[in-house]
Amino acid sequence: MTIKVKFAEARMSDGNFINFQDDFYNLLEKYGVKDVDGDHVHFDEICKKRDELADFIAGLHLDQ
């Protein structure tokens, strides 16, 4: 699986991104999304939202 993150990749280390991704998937599963993995019917959309959120967070860091 390839992780594509545009803006955030320059702001977040690989380890931090992996932790962020795990937290994001765990949050989805906590609120009822079943088995977030590469076989999930909406996996591409989930990854897009994950990347958008990572970019949003990285942008907030620029404002500080």
C-alpha positions in Angstrom: 0.0 0.0 0.0 1.3 3.4 -0.9 0.7 6.3 1.4 0.1 9.6 -0.5 0.3 12.7 1.5 1.1 16.0 -0.2 1.6 18.8 2.2 1.8 16.9 5.4 4.6 14.7 4.4 7.0 17.6 4.8 5.6 18.4 8.2 5.1 14.9 9.8 7.8 12.2 10.2 7.0 8.8 8.9 6.6 7.5 12.5 4.2 10.4 13.4 2.2 9.8 10.2 1.9 6.1 10.9 0.6 6.9 14.5 -1.8 9.5 13.0 -3.1 7.0 10.5 -3.6 4.3 13.2 -5.5 6.9 15.4 -7.6 8.0 12.4 -8.6 4.4 11.5 -9.2 3.6 15.2 -11.5 6.6 15.4 -13.5 5.5 12.4 -13.8 2.0 13.9 -14.8 3.4 17.3 -17.8 5.1 15.6 -19.0 2.1 13.7 -16.9 1.8 10.5 -16.2 -1.9 10.2 -12.7 -3.2 9.5 -10.8 -0.3 8.0 -8.3 -2.0 5.7 -7.4 -2.3 2.1 -10.4 -4.5 1.4 -12.9 -2.0 2.7 -15.3 -0.9 0.0 -14.6 2.8 0.7 -10.9 2.4 1.4 -9.8 4.9 -1.3 -12.3 7.5 0.0 -11.1 6.9 3.6 -7.5 7.4 2.5 -8.4 10.6 0.8 -10.1 12.0 3.9 -7.1 10.8 6.0 -4.8 12.8 3.7 -7.0 15.8 3.7 -7.1 15.9 7.5 -3.3 15.4 7.7 -2.8 18.3 5.3 -5.3 20.5 7.3 -3.3 19.7 10.5 0.0 20.5 8.8 -1.5 23.8 7.6 -2.5 24.8 11.1 1.1 24.4 12.2 2.1 27.0 9.6 -0.2 29.5 11.4 1.7 29.1 14.7 
